[in-house]
Structures are given as structure tokens and as C-alpha cells.
Amino acid sequence: VQYVAITANPLLWARNLVLPWVTLAFLYAAIYARMTRAGMLETMNEDYIRTARAKGLQERTVILKHALRAVLTPILTIFGMDLGLLLGGAVLTEITFSLHGLGLFTIEAVQNQDFPEIMGVVMLASFFIVVANLIVDILYAVVDPRVRH
């Protein structure tokens, strides 16, 4: 499998990147599934869930609008913290699948002890982590109205 630019052939580009995407996704999917399950099991026994059911709301509405909303806050927090690990995992995934991107650039910069390039990669990664945490903080207000200040 060889990398194809998205501008050359979008379908072939997506097909060639499915395995690296799945590799990165499986790394975190189990953690988030377990966190969601544990949060839902805990939340479904709360008083406000029983009250929503007693009001006659559909079970789908109770789960999506009440229970899942309460569970999303800690999951968003963990996602914001995991973004740095995801970037590190992307570097390893690029090397494993022989994709020439920021990961290979970083590895070569470290091997050559090219400090300006290393600093550039660190600054770029830091920027994306800060932006992701900003987005997580904004999503808090969307998911949980009590967070608005």
C-alpha cells in the first residue's frame, strides 16, 4: 500500500488510510466504551432519571437527553487529555505503516539532533493540544448547561 494524495484520488486515499485509522481508533475505543458504560450504569439509577421516566418520557429521550448528557462531561475531559497521546500514537502509526508525514519528520529530526525542527514539532503539537482543550471547554457548556459562567 502506497500513500496517494487526496487531490489525486480521494477514494484511493481513504482506502489506503483505513488500516492506520482503525489502528489509532482501536487504541482508544475500548477505553471510551468502558468509561461510557460505567458512567451510564451509575447514572441510570439517579433520581432525575426516575423522575424523567415517571413523567412518561420515552426511554430513548431519557437515555440520550438526560443520562448520556451527564456521562459526556468526564469523557470529554479524558479526550482532551488523550489528544497528546493520540499525536504520539500517530507518530508510531506513521512509522509502522510507512507513511511519510509529521511522524517520520519528527523521528528524523530526533535522530539528526535538529533542535529547531524538534521545537517546531513540539510547538505544533502544543498548539493542537491547546486548541483541543479549548474546544473541550466550549463543549462543556453545550453538554452541561450548569457549567456556563
KOLDOBA-440758 format. One record per atom (N, C-alpha, C): residue in three letters; x, y, z. Coordinates in steps of 0.001 Angstrom, whole numbers, padded with zeros to 6 digits, always signed. Layout:
BEGIN
AlaXYZ/...
This chain:
BEGIN
Val+000852-001169+000000/Val+000000+000000+000000/Val+000900+001235+000000/Gln+000628+002113-000933/Gln+001420+003330-001054/Gln+000503+004530-000868/Tyr+001037+005574-000248/Tyr+000250+006766+000004/Tyr-000118+007443-001305/Val-001388+007829-001404/Val-001896+008570-002556/Val-002473+009877-002022/Ala-002143+010974-002649/Ala-002639+012274-002192/Ala-004153+012354-002355/Ile-004799+013087-001471/Ile-006255+013228-001519/Ile-006694+013947-002792/Thr-005859+014834-003300/Thr-006210+015564-004515/Thr-006104+014679-005754/Ala-005266+013654-005691/Ala-005100+012766-006846/Ala-006279+011803-006984/Asn-006634+011124-005896/Asn-007723+010155-005915/Asn-008278+010025-004497/Pro-009373+010725-004176/Pro-009894+010711-002805/Pro-010300+009322-002318/Leu-010873+008491-003176/Leu-011296+007160-002747/Leu-010108+006259-002441/Leu-009084+006307-003282/Leu-007888+005501-003044/Leu-007154+006012-001811/Trp-007141+007332-001610/Trp-006534+007914-000415/Trp-007197+007366+000840/Ala-008536+007377+000870/Ala-009273+006886+002034/Ala-009065+005385+002222/Arg-009091+004636+001130/Arg-008902+003185+001226/Arg-007529+002831+001782/Asn-006512+003545+001374/Asn-005159+003260+001840/Asn-004940+003666+003295/Leu-005760+004566+003801/Leu-005574+005021+005177/Leu-006540+004378+006170/Val-007392+003459+005704/Val-008347+002826+006605/Val-007629+002054+007713/Leu-006635+001266+007382/Leu-005942+000464+008397/Leu-005221+001331+009435/Pro-004491+002378+009044/Pro-003916+003251+010085/Pro-004978+003936+010947/Trp-006095+004351+010347/Trp-007166+004976+011121/Trp-007749+004000+012126/Val-007996+002784+011677/Val-008554+001769+012571/Val-007570+001455+013695/Thr-006282+001413+013371/Thr-005261+001162+014388/Thr-005301+002230+015465/Leu-005361+003477+015072/Leu-005435+004562+016059/Leu-006758+004549+016820/Ala-007843+004226+016144/Ala-009163+004244+016783/Ala-009289+003131+017816/Phe-008810+001936+017509/Phe-008924+000819+018445/Phe-008125+001057+019721/Leu-007098+001864+019616/Leu-006284+002169+020782/Leu-007128+002828+021874/Tyr-008073+003651+021492/Tyr-008869+004407+022460/Tyr-010325+003965+022545/Ala-010814+003224+021576/Ala-012235+002872+021548/Ala-012650+002066+022780/Ala-011847+001114+023187/Ala-012204+000287+024342/Ala-012250+001113+025618/Ile-011318+002032+025778/Ile-011294+002871+026986/Ile-012553+003724+027063/Tyr-012908+004344+025955/Tyr-014092+005206+025953/Tyr-015375+004393+026089/Ala-015412+003204+025516/Ala-016595+002347+025655/Ala-016785+001937+027121/Arg-015703+001564+027785/Arg-015807+001176+029196/Arg-016202+002361+030074/Met-015636+003531+029791/Met-015995+004717+030573/Met-017464+005085+030369/Thr-017930+004996+029141/Thr-019328+005314+028844/Thr-020256+004320+029528/Arg-019919+003053+029450/Arg-020749+002013+030081/Arg-020815+002211+031585/Ala-019662+002416+032222/Ala-019640+002589+033673/Ala-020424+003836+034086/Gly-020260+004912+033335/Gly-020999+006134+033641/Gly-022493+005969+033458/Met-022886+005266+032401/Met-024314+005047+032152/Met-024925+004163+033238/Leu-024216+003122+033645/Leu-024745+002251+034703/Leu-024942+003026+036003/Glu-024018+003919+036299/Glu-024131+004720+037514/Glu-025240+005758+037389/Thr-025355+006379+036232/Thr-026317+007465+036029/Thr-027750+006956+035945/Met-027948+005772+035420/Met-029318+005273+035222/Met-030050+005027+036539/Asn-029352+005023+037667/Asn-030005+004837+038965/Asn-030238+006150+039706/Glu-029975+007266+039058/Glu-030147+008566+039705/Glu-031629+008956+039777/Asp-031914+009846+040702/Asp-033297+010283+040915/Asp-033881+010996+039701/Tyr-033093+011837+039059/Tyr-033644+012598+037924/Tyr-033976+011695+036732/Ile-033321+010552+036627/Ile-033671+009591+035567/Ile-035015+008943+035898/Arg-035219+008571+037153/Arg-036505+008007+037572/Arg-037625+009026+037400/Thr-037315+010286+037695/Thr-038314+011342+037525/Thr-038681+011516+036059/Ala-037682+011486+035178/Ala-037958+011617+033738/Ala-038813+010463+033246/Arg-038524+009257+033736/Arg-039350+008101+033345/Arg-040762+008232+033898/Ala-040883+008730+035136/Ala-042196+008884+035758/Ala-043044+009922+035031/Lys-042387+010912+034426/Lys-043107+011918+033640/Lys-043657+011334+032349/Gly-043200+010149+031972/Gly-043697+009496+030774/Gly-042844+009738+029538/Leu-041626+010210+029729/Leu-040746+010417+028579/Leu-040356+009070+027978/Gln-040142+009077+026672/Gln-039705+007855+026007/Gln-038327+007460+026519/Glu-038051+006158+026525/Glu-036767+005662+027030/Glu-035602+006240+026233/Arg-035797+006415+024939/Arg-034755+006996+024090/Arg-034423+008423+024539/Thr-035436+009187+024849/Thr-035233+010558+025306/Thr-034541+010578+026661/Val-034944+009676+027545/Val-034329+009605+028872/Val-032839+009292+028737/Ile-032514+008349+027884/Ile-031110+007938+027735/Ile-030296+009023+027041/Leu-030778+009539+025916/Leu-029988+010491+025137/Leu-029929+011884+025757/Lys-031049+012385+026232/Lys-031071+013775+026704/Lys-030678+013918+028167/His-030896+012875+028961/His-030634+013006+030391/His-029378+012232+030801/Ala-029379+010946+030568/Ala-028272+010109+031068/Ala-026977+010351+030292/Leu-027038+010307+028973/Leu-025821+010445+028168/Leu-025195+011826+028339/Arg-026025+012822+028534/Arg-025511+014171+028732/Arg-024665+014261+029999/Ala-025084+013561+031035/Ala-024322+013577+032285/Ala-023029+012777+032161/Val-023031+011776+031305/Val-021864+010906+031143/Val-020808+011560+030248/Leu-021214+012447+029362/Leu-020283+013024+028393/Leu-019226+013941+029001/Thr-019515+014571+030125/Thr-018561+015506+030708/Thr-017225+014847+031053/Pro-017202+013740+031809/Pro-015894+013125+032082/Pro-015235+012548+030831/Ile-016023+012112+029880/Ile-015449+011567+028648/Ile-014770+012685+027854/Leu-015391+013854+027804/Leu-014767+014997+027138/Leu-013457+015386+027818/Thr-013435+015315+029136/Thr-012216+015642+029873/Thr-011087+014690+029496/Ile-011368+013416+029482/Ile-010352+012420+029137/Ile-009915+012586+027689/Phe-010851+012930+026797/Phe-010480+013135+025397/Phe-009493+014282+025255/Gly-009731+015364+025975/Gly-008810+016495+025911/Gly-007411+016114+026360/Met-007331+015268+027384/Met-006020+014838+027867/Met-005388+013791+026943/Asp-006214+012992+026294/Asp-005698+011931+025426/Asp-005201+012439+024079/Leu-005482+013677+023744/Leu-005069+014173+022434/Leu-003555+014122+022256/Gly-002817+014450+023298/Gly-001358+014358+023220/Gly-000906+012932+022970/Leu-001545+011979+023632/Leu-001212+010574+023400/Leu-001596+010142+021990/Leu-002684+010696+021490/Leu-003106+010374+020128/Leu-002084+010866+019108/Leu-001535+012051+019345/Leu-000492+012559+018449/Leu+000746+011672+018503/Gly+001113+011220+019699/Gly+002239+010300+019826/Gly+001954+008971+019154/Gly+000718+008491+019282/Gly+000332+007252+018616/Gly+000328+007406+017108/Ala+000004+008596+016637/Ala+000025+008849+015193/Ala+001448+008781+014657/Val+002410+009230+015455/Val+003812+009141+015030/Val+004194+007676+014866/Leu+003865+006852+015850/Leu+004182+005422+015759/Leu+003424+004742+014621/Thr+002184+005139+014419/Thr+001392+004551+013337/Thr+001977+004925+011978/Glu+002419+006157+011833/Glu+003047+006576+010572/Glu+004296+005749+010284/Ile+005103+005541+011303/Ile+006328+004762+011111/Ile+005974+003315+010766/Thr+005006+002754+011463/Thr+004614+001363+011232/Thr+004082+001151+009823/Phe+003270+002080+009337/Phe+002651+001918+008022/Phe+003418+002635+006912/Ser+004620+003087+007198/Ser+005497+003748+006216/Ser+004822+004941+005544/Leu+004146+005720+006331/Leu+003535+006939+005815/Leu+004504+008083+006085/His+004742+008886+005093/His+005680+009996+005239/His+004913+011239+005652/Gly+004983+011528+006930/Gly+004278+012686+007453/Gly+005053+013296+008599/Leu+004313+013883+009509/Leu+004932+014552+010641/Leu+005684+013574+011537/Gly+005224+012338+011615/Gly+005899+011333+012432/Gly+007294+011023+011928/Leu+007425+010769+010649/Leu+008742+010494+010068/Leu+009636+011723+010184/Phe+009054+012889+009953/Phe+009808+014136+010096/Phe+010358+014269+011519/Thr+009534+013944+012507/Thr+009949+014041+013907/Thr+011053+013040+014232/Ile+010883+011811+013795/Ile+011889+010776+014058/Ile+013224+011162+013428/Glu+013192+011637+012198/Glu+014441+012041+011538/Glu+015070+013251+012241/Ala+014245+014174+012720/Ala+014768+015346+013427/Ala+015437+014931+014736/Val+014854+013964+015431/Val+015446+013486+016677/Val+016753+012749+016391/Gln+016751+011907+015361/Gln+017972+011165+015018/Gln+019102+012103+014605/Asn+018766+013183+013906/Asn+019773+014139+013446/Asn+020061+015234+014480/Gln+019389+015173+015611/Gln+019504+016189+016658/Gln+019304+017596+016098/Asp+018297+017744+015281/Asp+017967+019030+014661/Asp+016958+019749+015567/Phe+017461+020543+016497/Phe+016634+021141+017532/Phe+015580+022119+017016/Pro+015843+022941+016008/Pro+014763+023814+015511/Pro+013567+023018+014968/Glu+013833+021916+014280/Glu+012732+021090+013776/Glu+011982+020432+014924/Ile+012710+019945+015927/Ile+012069+019322+017085/Ile+011201+020346+017807/Met+011734+021557+017987/Met+010952+022612+018646/Met+009714+022969+017831/Gly+009841+022974+016518/Gly+008686+023261+015667/Gly+007599+022213+015821/Val+007990+020948+015866/Val+007008+019870+016041/Val+006358+019964+017414/Val+007152+020233+018441/Val+006609+020360+019792/Val+005639+021542+019866/Met+006002+022656+019237/Met+005111+023822+019240/Met+003809+023530+018485/Leu+003909+022830+017357/Leu+002718+022474+016589/Leu+001816+021542+017390/Ala+002412+020533+018013/Ala+001630+019606+018837/Ala+001004+020338+020019/Ser+001756+021227+020643/Ser+001233+022001+021775/Ser+000060+022870+021349/Phe+000178+023480+020182/Phe-000912+024310+019660/Phe-002189+023488+019502/Phe-002068+022287+018909/Phe-003255+021453+018706/Phe-003839+020962+020029/Ile-002996+020704+021009/Ile-003492+020276+022313/Ile-004237+021426+022990/Val-003703+022627+022898/Val-004368+023794+023495/Val-005702+024057+022800/Val-005727+023978+021478/Val-006974+024189+020734/Val-007997+023105+021084/Ala-007542+021856+021192/Ala-008461+020767+021546/Ala-009034+020981+022942/Asn-008218+021425+023891/Asn-008717+021685+025238/Asn-009676+022871+025254/Leu-009447+023856+024414/Leu-010386+024970+024284/Leu-011732+024472+023751/Ile-011682+023614+022741/Ile-012914+023047+022188/Ile-013634+022204+023236/Val-012882+021434+024022/Val-013483+020632+025094/Val-014175+021548+026101/Asp-013533+022644+026481/Asp-014146+023576+027430/Asp-015420+024200+026857/Ile-015420+024507+025579/Ile-016624+025061+024942/Ile-017725+024011+024890/Leu-017352+022758+024619/Leu-018343+021680+024571/Leu-018949+021400+025941/Tyr-018209+021677+027016/Tyr-018779+021528+028358/Tyr-020061+022344+028485/Ala-020025+023577+028001/Ala-021193+024447+028101/Ala-022352+023937+027261/Val-022035+023267+026161/Val-023098+022711+025303/Val-023712+021476+025950/Val-022859+020612+026504/Val-023315+019340+027065/Val-024010+019546+028413/Asp-023439+020388+029264/Asp-023970+020571+030601/Asp-024218+022056+030849/Pro-025472+022491+030831/Pro-025780+023920+030984/Pro-025339+024490+032341/Arg-025117+023646+033345/Arg-024695+024133+034655/Arg-023260+024677+034626/Val-022497+024351+033583/Val-021091+024746+033514/Val-020942+026201+033073/Arg-021945+026771+032431/Arg-021833+028147+031929/Arg-021554+029119+033061/His-020595+030034+032845/His-020310+031047+033849/His-020484+032411+033237/
